[in-house]
């Protein structure tokens, strides 16, 4: 079985679980629409193939075996504009559930790292930017990643200049109950974040900014193999940008977040298939 075939099989399984599939036929029947799991699967394949909407559909039309995994024929494929519209209509909650299900394909280690990076916001034209007041050209993404499996447990994005300390707990809290430790750099140096993690039974491996001798002592105590695994979060971002792209192309804010979640989901599935 080829890599793309194994990927598609896993995507369809997770998509059906995420949308609560009730036995719908993938292709439209009697004037109906495409099953939601089929649309989700097509979008995952679009990201996996690193193609535009048009290019991805053209390529998939030559892959009957892959379409068969979804329950479609080449004649059933929607127009690219239909796929764009359905991407906007699928609720963000479904994409988030899909991300969580993809993370559960990995055996969790209980040790995670948190870090942030920037993705470009690709836009169509300068005219569009002026018309929509589209000024911020980058998207700040903060991810919580398992340091051993390199699976992304959760992700947050913003165009605002929010400090890492403000985002740390917001990203970590949903998974805090399943973690034994959380590593982060000095950008997350905030005592309230450490206290909240300890309340959940999580050991905070977050170095202090060094203003006094005691800060050096704290840092020397937490420096070790587990803390140095913090770099795995940077490795995850590097892998995503290298294999799936370093820009989001949706034109709406919520579309950009969904696209980022989708990229993280595809990364998780690819990693689970390697293991």
PyMOL commands that set and color helices and strands:
alter all, ss='L'
color gray80, all
select helices_A, chain A and resi 3-19+36-49+53-60+64-70+74-76+80-89+92-103+126-132+164-178+186-188+191-199+213-222+225-228+231-244+253-274
alter helices_A, ss='H'
color red, helices_A
select strands_A, chain A and resi 111-121+138-146+152-158+181-184+203-206+247-248
alter strands_A, ss='S'
color yellow, strands_A
deselect
rebuild
show_as cartoon
